[in-house]
């Protein structure tokens, strides 16, 4: 019987790429995707032909799971992107990147976005000298993000920084070396999304 590793591993295998939903486990030989890059079951290696709708839905589900959003939250974010001047798909990615939990993840203070969301929920993050415990909080250019001055909190974040030191860092967040402090210096773009995303498929899906 095939061993089950949870929906996140299934999603990676279905997409044929790592989505790094399991934190540091994804960069070790223990990563289930490395051991078997296809879904479990006797038909796991069969190639399935998808309809246009199926391709669009799969792309939306991939991005939604990458950022750890429920369907309602993802749709609300998409609707915000529609109201902003610019290309809707690119604005969607920008808004997802500007979420506070994603910023904490990009800073290397968390090994996964799920952990980053927990850190924000536990009131460990300060934005512009005010504690913010809402993971969906949207950062702006000029905002400063820092960890609460608590030894226990900073020990945890330092441990995560050490574990994620080889992760590619983004340049839209300026990090002050030697401190748990970052500053938003520009808005993120599609190029700052580290995994390949076809955002136009999501726009087409929601435009049906």
N, C-alpha and C positions, 0 to 999 in steps of 0.2 A: 504493500500500500504506500502511495506517495506521501511524503511528509509535508504537512501544511505549514507555511511560514507567515500566514496572515495576509490581509488584503493589500498591504503596501507592496509586499514582494510579488504578489500576483500582478499588480499594476505595472511594475518594472518589467516583468517578463512579457506582459502583453504588449508593452510599448517597445520592447527590444532595446531598452536603455536603462541605465541607473537614474533614478529620480532622487536618490539620497534621502529617503523618507525614514531610514533607520539610524540616522546619526553616524557616529564613527564606525559602526558595524559595516557600513557600506564600503569602507575603504580598507577592509581587512579580508583575508582569505576566507573568513567565515560568512561572508556575504552570500546569501542564497542565490543571488543572480549569477555570481561567479561560478557556483557549483552546478547550476542548471539554469540556463537562460531561456527556459520555456515553461509554460504553465503546467501544473501537475495533471495526471490522468493519461490514459492510453492514447488520447487524441491530441495531446498537448503540443506536438510538433507539426500538426497539420496547419497549413496556411488557409486562413479564412478570408473569403472575399467579402468586403463590406460595401454597403450602399453608400451613396454620398452622405446621407443622414448619419449613418453609422460612423463614418470617418469624422464628421463634424462633432458628433456626440463624444467620441473617444478623445478627441483633442481637448474638448471642454473639460471632460472628467480628469484628464491628465493634469491640466493646469490647476484645476480646482483642488485636486489632491496634493499637488506640489506645494501650494500655499496653505493647505489645511483648512479650507473654508467649507462650510455647509452650502447647500444649493441656494438657499435664500440669500445668504450673505454674498455669494458670488454674483447672483443676479442683481442685487442692489449695487454692487461695485460696477457691474457692466452698465447699469442705467446711469450711474454717475458719469462714467466715461462717455456715454452718449451725449450728455448735456455739456460736456467740456469742448471748447473749440479745438479742433485738430482731428487726426485720424483715430477713430474709435478704438480699433484694436491696439494701437500703440499706447493710447491713453489708459486702456484697461491694464496693460502690463505696468505702466508707470504707477497707477494707483495701488496695484498689488505690491509693487516693490516698496512703496512709501508707507506701508503698514508698519507700525512700531514693532510688532513681533518679527517681521522680516528684517528690519534694521538691526535688531538685537542679534539675529542669526547671521546677518552679513558682517557684523562686527567680530564674529567669532566667539561671542559670549555664550553661545548655546550650540550644542552639537546637531540639533535639528530644529525645525520651526515649531514642532510640538513643544519641545523644551523651552524655546524662546517664549512661546505663549504662556507657559506656566510661570516663567520668571517675571513676565509683565503682570500677570494676575496676582502674584504674590507681593506686588508693590515694591519690587527691587529696582525699578528703573525710574530715573528722574529726567524730565524733559523741561528745559528752560527753568531749572531750579524748582520744579513742581513735580510731585509724584504722579505718575500716570499709570493706571492699572487696566487700561482698555487696549487690548491687542490690536484692534482695528484703527486706533488713533493714527491719523495721517500726518506725517512730518512734513515740514516746509523748509525751503532754503534758509539757512541761518540758524535753524534749531540746533541746540546742543543736547546730546543724549549722554547720560552718565549713570554709572551704577551707584546705588545708595552706599554711603560711607559706613559700611558694616563689615566687620572682619569675616564673618561667616559667609556673607553673600559674595564678597570679593575673592575669597578662597575658592568658592565654587566656580566663579567665572574665570579665575586664573587657570583652574584645572581644565576647563573647557577650551580656553585659549591655547593651552599646551596641546590639547588633543586635536585642535583644528588648525594648527600653525601652517600646515601644508595646503590648506584650502586657499583657492584663488580669492584675493581680496578685491573689493570694488573700489573705484576711485571717485565715486560721487559722495562718499563719506570720508571725511578727513579725520584720521585717528591721531590722538596725541600719544606718542610713544611713552610707555612707562606709567600710563594712567588709564583708568577705565572711563574714558571720555571720548566722544566723537562729535563731529559737527557736519551738518548737511551743507555741502558746498555747491551742489547743483542738483537738478532733477534727474532721476534715472531715465535711461532710454532702453529701447529693445536690446541694444548691444550689451547692456549690463545684466541681462537675464542669462545666466550661465548655461542653461539647457535649451536645446532647439525647440521653439514654439511657433506654431502656425496660427497666429492670433486671428487671421482673416477667417479661418474656419469657424471660430467661435462667433464672430460677428454674423456670419452667414447662418449659423444655427439659430441664434436669437432673432434673426430677421425673418424667419419663416412665418 
